[in-house]
Amino acid sequence: MNGNLKKEFGDYQTPYEFTTKIVSIVNDFISFTPTIVIEPTCGVGNFLLSARNIFKNSYLLGIDINKEYLFQAKKKLKEIVDDDFYTLKEENIFNYDYKKVENLDNILILGNPPWVTNSYLEFNEASNLPIKTNFKKLNGFEAISGTSNFDISEYIILDIFKKLQNKNFSLAMLCKISVAINIMKELKKKNIGVYSCFLAKFDTKEIFNVSVDACLFFVEIKKYSDYCVDRIKLYNLENNSLIYKTDMGFINNIFFTDIFNYNIEFDGESQYEWRQGIKHDASKVMELSINSENKFINGFNEVVDIEDTLVYPLLKSSDIKKYSLNYFFRKYIIITQSKVGQSTSYIEKECPKLWQYLNSKKDIFNKRKSKIYKNSHLFSIFGVGEYSFSKYKVVISGFYKDPVFKMVKNKKEIMLDDTCYFLSFDNEEEAMMVAIILNSELTKNFLLSIVNIDSKRPYTKKILSRINLRMISKKLGYSYIKEIEKNIYNTDIITEDTYLSFKNISNEKNRLL
């Protein structure tokens, strides 16, 4: 299969040595001897081959759309299995109805379905897409905003659960950790009887030469049962051993990635409105740096001669950990609007050189693909409002696993890009106190209990908005906050009155809405 097709199909053939290791682990956990072993998207059939070595009396079924791979699989299977004990089907997995197993029970599903999203396949005009369906029953806004984007492996696995729901079966699939978590949430929601379940993280770089947070996802289903396990073991797969890490699972039907660090007191509603940074999708035009001659340079390495009125210092995700009060900004950003929907025509009069520059790059703005720019003003941006121009902000990158919060300030207001989230303040005392609370071990442990740390963007507005700062501040106390302020910031600005006022604040959002 050529490189383009491999991308289209999310094609990562699993090495035989690794499939053998996986099947051996599965054999230790499965509660029955499988009547049939099925490998969806079987490729060259390495899972089937490994299964044959352990489950010697099980029928083997492989399904794949790629004729070349099926030929290789058949060649290998013929050497060790009689023709009457296996079937290879050339078929799109999205159309397969599993009629072959209607009269069978104790089924084992093994495999490694494609690690690509439906949006990626659509963008690349791929042919192997699932039938258009709102399989998670999302509402219209969620569908439009991108929530409906899902991993193809997630669709395949959930489709298996749907079609085999009245069977006793076990499923052991390699997939992204985020996919496994999403599936467990769906099974819980649908009251599907999960008898046992675990996740085992493995080194994808070693096995597939890709950097993805993935796992062996094992689930055993008991037919006609609506009991679903609340506790899910998370292991690390190292060498041939499963190393226990923590328990994931449900508390009151809400999923947590680390049950032991979860504190229900801290889980609520933030007293402040979390915001996402500026979105513009024209970085080479809108984001500038400064050269040795103190002139603005754009992403095309062109000197940009413009007024600096609408140019602001910019922090991106990679800048936040490095930020200090004497930080040298490597990037600046052009802010064309003070609120979403504002006309940009004023720029022509107030900043004529900037207007000329933006118009010279008009074709780049016109090529922006996001639907949010449709029918918007020329050179529009999003994620901007009164809150963007506050003097003090507490910021975090959405991307990094370690939740690091920084209080930032500058003579000219600091802007964030859309990979970052922030709170806005007019008062330095309050901003610093919130930053200290957010960086406390109590907050960090709570966050790690509710986020999927292995997802591409662990920290989102939805996650951050669950932090009840007032409750955490009560646990920390004023003396702790002052000690941290002195040791880390070397300042003495937070007063007890500010702390008491903050501790007793209502659950209503602050005024910067």
C-alpha positions in Angstrom: 0.0 0.0 0.0 1.5 3.4 -1.0 1.9 6.2 1.5 -1.2 8.1 0.6 -3.4 5.0 0.9 -1.8 4.2 4.2 -2.8 7.6 5.5 -6.3 7.3 4.1 -6.9 4.0 5.8 -5.0 4.9 9.0 -3.0 1.9 8.2 -0.5 0.7 10.9 0.1 -3.1 10.4 0.6 -4.6 13.9 3.9 -6.7 14.1 3.4 -10.4 14.7 5.6 -10.3 17.8 3.3 -7.7 19.3 0.0 -9.3 18.4 1.3 -12.5 20.0 2.0 -10.6 23.2 -1.5 -9.0 23.1 -3.2 -12.3 22.6 -1.3 -13.8 25.5 -2.5 -11.0 27.8 -6.1 -11.4 26.5 -5.9 -15.1 27.3 -5.2 -14.3 31.0 -8.3 -12.1 31.3 -10.9 -13.7 29.1 -13.5 -15.8 31.0 -14.3 -18.2 28.2 -12.8 -20.1 25.3 -13.8 -18.3 22.1 -16.0 -20.1 19.6 -14.8 -17.7 17.0 -12.0 -15.0 16.8 -12.8 -12.0 14.5 -10.3 -9.5 13.3 -12.0 -6.4 11.7 -9.7 -4.5 9.3 -7.5 -7.5 9.6 -4.8 -6.4 7.2 -2.2 -9.2 6.8 -3.9 -11.1 9.6 -1.3 -11.1 12.4 -3.9 -11.1 15.2 -5.5 -14.1 13.6 -2.2 -15.9 13.3 -1.4 -15.2 17.0 -4.8 -16.2 18.1 -4.4 -19.6 16.4 -1.4 -20.4 18.5 -3.5 -20.0 21.8 -7.1 -20.7 20.8 -6.4 -23.7 18.6 -10.1 -24.8 18.2 -11.5 -21.4 17.5 -12.9 -20.4 14.1 -11.1 -17.5 12.5 -12.7 -14.6 10.6 -10.8 -11.7 9.0 -12.4 -8.7 7.3 -10.6 -6.1 5.2 -11.2 -3.9 2.2 -7.6 -4.4 0.9 -7.3 -7.3 -1.5 -3.5 -7.2 -1.4 -3.5 -7.6 2.4 -6.0 -10.4 2.3 -3.9 -12.3 -0.2 -0.9 -12.1 2.2 -3.1 -13.1 5.2 -4.5 -16.1 3.3 -1.0 -17.3 2.3 0.1 -17.3 6.0 -3.1 -18.9 7.4 -3.1 -21.7 4.8 0.2 -22.9 6.3 -1.3 -23.4 9.8 -5.1 -23.6 9.5 -7.3 -25.9 7.5 -9.5 -24.1 5.0 -12.7 -25.2 6.9 -11.5 -23.3 10.0 -11.1 -19.7 8.7 -12.8 -17.1 6.4 -11.3 -14.0 4.9 -13.9 -11.4 3.7 -13.0 -8.6 1.2 -15.5 -6.0 2.5 -15.7 -2.5 3.8 -16.0 -2.9 7.6 -18.7 -0.2 7.8 -21.0 -2.4 5.7 -20.3 -5.8 7.4 -23.4 -7.1 9.3 -21.8 -10.1 11.2 -24.3 -12.6 9.8 -21.6 -15.2 10.0 -21.8 -15.1 13.8 -25.6 -14.9 14.3 -25.8 -18.4 15.8 -22.6 -18.2 17.7 -21.7 -17.1 21.2 -18.5 -16.5 23.2 -16.9 -14.3 20.5 -13.5 -12.7 20.7 -12.9 -9.5 18.7 -9.2 -8.7 18.2 -7.6 -6.0 16.1 -6.2 -2.6 15.4 -8.7 -0.4 13.6 -7.7 2.8 11.8 -6.3 5.6 13.9 -7.8 8.5 11.8 -10.7 10.8 12.2 -13.8 11.1 9.9 -12.9 14.8 9.3 -9.4 13.8 8.1 -10.9 11.2 5.7 -13.5 13.7 4.5 -10.8 16.4 3.9 -8.7 13.9 1.9 -11.8 12.7 0.0 -11.3 9.2 1.2 -13.5 6.4 -0.1 -13.7 4.3 3.2 -16.0 6.5 5.2 -18.9 5.3 7.5 -22.4 6.0 6.4 -23.4 9.6 7.4 -25.2 9.2 10.8 -25.3 11.1 14.0 -24.3 7.9 15.9 -23.8 9.7 19.2 -27.1 11.7 18.9 -25.4 15.1 19.1 -27.4 18.2 18.8 -27.1 20.6 15.9 -24.6 23.0 17.5 -22.3 20.2 18.6 -22.3 18.8 15.1 -21.5 22.2 13.5 -18.9 23.2 16.1 -16.8 20.0 15.6 -17.9 17.9 18.5 -19.2 15.4 15.9 -15.6 14.8 14.7 -14.7 11.3 15.9 -12.0 8.7 15.4 -12.9 6.0 12.9 -11.8 3.3 15.3 -14.4 4.6 17.8 -17.1 4.2 15.2 -16.0 0.7 14.3 -15.8 -0.5 17.9 -19.2 1.0 18.9 -20.7 -0.5 15.8 -19.4 -3.9 17.0 -21.1 -3.4 20.4 -24.3 -2.5 18.7 -24.4 -5.5 16.4 -23.2 -8.0 19.0 -25.2 -6.6 22.0 -27.1 -9.9 22.6 -23.9 -12.0 22.6 -21.3 -13.0 25.2 -18.1 -11.5 23.7 -14.8 -10.0 24.5 -13.2 -7.2 22.6 -9.4 -6.5 22.7 -8.5 -3.6 20.4 -5.5 -1.3 20.0 -6.8 2.3 19.9 -6.1 5.8 21.2 -6.7 6.2 25.0 -9.2 9.0 24.3 -11.2 6.6 22.1 -11.3 3.9 24.8 -12.6 6.5 27.3 -15.2 7.8 24.9 -16.4 4.2 24.3 -16.7 3.5 28.0 -18.8 6.6 28.5 -21.1 5.5 25.6 -21.5 2.0 27.0 -22.3 3.4 30.4 -24.9 5.8 28.9 -26.5 3.0 26.9 -26.5 0.6 29.9 -24.5 -2.1 28.0 -23.4 -4.9 30.4 -19.6 -4.6 30.8 -18.5 -7.5 32.9 -14.8 -6.5 33.0 -12.6 -3.9 31.5 -9.0 -2.6 31.5 -6.6 -0.3 29.5 -2.9 -1.0 29.0 -0.8 1.8 27.6 2.0 0.9 25.3 4.9 2.6 23.5 3.5 3.4 20.0 6.9 4.9 19.0 8.5 1.5 19.6 5.7 -0.5 17.9 4.5 1.7 15.1 7.1 4.6 15.0 4.4 7.1 15.7 3.8 9.3 18.8 0.3 8.6 19.8 -1.1 7.9 23.3 -2.6 4.5 22.7 -3.6 1.4 24.6 -4.8 -2.2 24.5 -8.5 -1.7 25.3 -10.1 -4.9 26.8 -13.8 -5.2 27.4 -15.9 -8.3 28.2 -19.7 -8.2 27.7 -22.3 -10.4 29.3 -25.5 -10.6 27.2 -28.8 -9.5 28.6 -27.0 -7.6 31.5 -27.2 -3.9 32.1 -24.5 -3.9 34.8 -21.5 -1.8 33.8 -18.3 -1.8 35.9 -17.5 1.4 37.6 -13.8 0.8 38.1 -11.4 0.3 35.2 -7.8 -0.6 35.8 -5.1 1.4 33.9 -1.9 -0.4 33.3 1.4 0.3 31.5 2.4 -2.5 29.2 6.2 -2.9 29.6 8.1 -5.8 28.2 5.7 -8.7 28.8 4.2 -7.3 32.0 1.2 -5.2 32.9 2.3 -2.6 35.5 -0.7 -1.2 37.5 -0.9 2.6 37.4 -4.3 3.7 38.7 -8.1 3.2 38.6 -10.2 5.1 36.2 -14.0 4.9 36.1 -17.3 6.3 37.2 -18.6 8.1 40.2 -22.3 8.9 40.0 -22.2 8.1 36.3 -19.5 10.7 35.7 -16.2 9.4 34.3 -12.8 10.2 36.0 -9.4 9.4 34.7 -8.0 9.0 38.3 -10.6 8.2 40.9 -8.2 8.3 43.8 -7.3 12.0 43.3 -10.9 13.1 42.7 -12.4 15.5 45.3 -16.1 16.2 44.8 -15.8 19.4 46.9 -13.6 21.0 44.2 -15.9 20.0 41.3 -18.4 22.6 40.6 -18.6 25.9 38.7 -15.8 28.4 38.4 -16.4 31.8 39.9 -14.7 33.3 36.8 -15.3 33.1 33.1 -12.6 31.1 31.3 -11.8 32.4 27.9 -10.0 30.9 24.9 -7.4 33.0 23.0 -7.6 34.7 19.6 -8.5 32.7 16.5 -7.5 34.2 13.1 -6.2 31.3 10.9 -3.8 33.7 9.1 -0.6 33.4 11.3 1.8 34.4 8.6 0.0 37.7 8.2 -1.3 38.4 11.7 1.6 37.2 13.8 4.8 39.3 13.8 8.2 39.1 15.2 10.8 41.9 15.7 14.2 41.8 13.9 17.5 43.2 15.0 16.6 46.6 13.6 13.5 46.7 15.7 11.2 46.3 12.8 8.2 44.0 12.4 8.7 40.8 10.4 5.7 38.6 9.2 5.6 34.9 8.6 6.8 35.4 5.0 10.0 37.0 6.4 8.9 40.4 5.0 9.5 43.7 6.8 6.1 45.1 7.7 5.9 48.9 8.0 2.7 49.5 9.9 1.4 51.6 12.9 1.8 49.7 16.2 -1.6 50.9 17.5 -3.3 47.6 16.9 -0.2 45.4 17.5 -0.1 43.6 20.9 2.4 41.2 22.6 1.3 37.6 22.0 1.8 34.4 24.1 1.4 31.0 22.5 1.3 27.6 24.3 5.0 27.2 24.0 5.6 30.6 25.7 3.7 30.1 28.9 6.1 27.9 30.8 8.9 30.3 29.9 7.0 33.5 30.8 8.3 35.8 33.6 7.6 39.4 34.4 10.7 40.4 32.4 9.7 38.2 29.4 11.0 39.1 26.0 8.0 38.6 23.6 9.0 36.6 20.5 5.6 37.2 18.9 3.2 40.0 18.4 -0.3 40.0 17.0 -2.5 42.4 15.0 -5.9 42.8 16.7 -8.4 44.1 14.1 -11.5 44.1 16.3 -12.2 44.8 20.0 -15.3 42.6 19.9 -16.6 39.9 17.6 -18.7 41.3 14.7 -17.2 44.8 14.9 -16.7 46.5 11.5 -13.0 46.7 10.5 -13.5 49.7 8.2 -12.2 52.0 11.0 -8.7 50.7 10.4 -8.4 52.5 7.0 -8.7 55.9 8.7 -6.9 55.2 12.0 -4.1 53.0 10.8 -3.8 53.5 7.0 -0.4 51.6 6.6 -1.9 48.6 8.5 -5.0 48.8 6.2 -2.8 48.8 3.2 -0.8 45.8 4.5 -3.9 43.7 5.4 -5.4 44.4 1.9 -2.2 43.3 0.3 -2.8 39.9 1.9 -6.5 39.8 1.3 -6.3 36.5 -0.6 -5.0 34.7 2.5 -8.0 35.9 4.6 -10.4 34.9 1.8 -9.0 31.4 1.8 -9.7 30.7 5.4 -11.7 27.5 5.6 -13.6 27.8 8.9 -17.3 28.5 8.7 -17.0 31.2 11.3 -15.5 33.6 8.8 -18.4 33.2 6.4 -20.3 36.5 5.9 -18.0 38.2 8.5 -16.3 41.6 8.2 -13.0 41.9 6.3 -10.0 40.7 8.4 -12.3 39.4 11.2 -10.9 37.5 14.2 -12.7 35.5 16.9 -12.2 35.1 20.6 -12.0 38.8 21.3 -13.9 41.0 23.7 -13.6 43.4 26.6 -11.9 40.6 28.5 -9.0 40.5 26.0 -7.9 44.0 27.0 -7.7 43.4 30.8 -4.4 44.4 32.4 -3.9 41.1 34.2 -4.6 37.6 33.1 -4.0 34.1 34.5 -3.2 31.8 31.6 -2.7 28.1 30.8 -1.8 26.1 27.7 -4.4 23.6 26.6 -1.8 21.3 25.1 0.7 20.4 27.8 0.1 17.5 30.2 1.4 19.4 33.3 -1.1 22.1 34.2 1.0 25.3 34.6 -0.8 28.5 35.3 0.9 31.9 35.0 -0.2 35.4 36.0 0.8 37.7 33.2 0.9 41.5 32.9 2.5 44.0 30.6 2.3 47.8 29.8 0.4 46.9 26.7 -2.2 44.1 27.2 -1.0 40.6 26.4 -3.0 38.5 24.0 -3.2 34.7 23.8 -3.6 32.5 20.8 -6.4 29.9 20.6 -4.3 27.1 22.1 -4.5 28.9 25.4 -7.1 29.7 28.0 -7.2 32.5 30.5 -9.0 34.5 33.2 -9.2 38.3 33.1 -8.6 40.6 36.0 -8.4 44.4 36.7 -6.8 43.8 40.1 -3.3 42.4 40.5 -3.9 41.0 44.0 -6.8 39.0 42.9 -5.0 37.7 39.8 -2.0 36.6 41.7 -4.1 34.9 44.4 -6.0 33.0 41.7 -2.8 32.0 40.0 -1.4 30.6 43.3 -4.6 28.6 44.0 -4.6 27.2 40.5 -1.0 26.1 40.8 -1.5 24.4 44.2 -1.2 20.6 44.5 -4.9 20.4 45.4 -6.0 22.0 42.1 -3.5 20.0 40.1 -4.5 16.7 41.6 -8.2 17.5 41.0 -7.5 18.4 37.4 -5.5 15.2 36.8 -8.5 13.3 38.1 -11.0 14.7 35.5 -8.9 15.2 32.4 -7.8 12.7 29.8 -4.1 13.5 30.1 -3.4 11.5 26.9 -5.7 13.6 24.7 -4.3 16.1 22.2 -5.7 19.0 24.3 -6.2 17.9 27.9 -7.2 21.3 29.2 -10.3 22.9 27.7 -12.7 25.6 28.8 -15.2 22.9 29.8 -12.6 21.2 32.1 -11.2 24.4 33.6 -14.7 25.7 34.3 -15.3 22.9 36.8 -12.6 24.2 39.2 -14.3 25.6 42.3 -11.7 28.1 43.3 -13.5 29.3 46.4 -13.7 25.8 47.9 -10.0 25.2 47.2 -9.0 28.5 48.7 -10.8 27.5 51.9 -8.7 24.4 52.1 -5.4 26.2 51.4 -5.8 29.1 53.8 -4.4 32.6 53.7 -1.0 31.7 55.3 -0.3 29.1 52.5 -1.1 31.7 49.8 1.1 34.3 51.4 4.0 31.8 51.7 3.7 30.8 48.0 3.5 34.5 47.0 6.7 35.2 48.9 8.7 32.1 47.8 7.7 32.1 44.1 6.8 35.7 43.2 8.9 37.5 45.9 6.1 40.1 46.4 3.9 41.1 49.2 0.7 42.4 47.7 -2.1 40.0 48.7 -3.9 41.2 51.8 -6.0 39.2 54.2 -9.0 41.3 53.2 -8.6 40.4 49.6 -8.4 36.7 50.5 -11.5 36.8 52.8 -13.4 38.7 50.1 -12.4 36.1 47.6 -13.2 33.1 49.9 -16.7 34.4 50.5 -17.4 35.3 46.8 -20.7 34.0 45.5 -20.8 31.3 42.8 -21.8 33.9 40.2 -19.4 34.7 37.4 -17.2 37.8 37.7 -18.2 40.8 35.8 -15.9 40.3 32.8 -18.5 38.4 30.7 
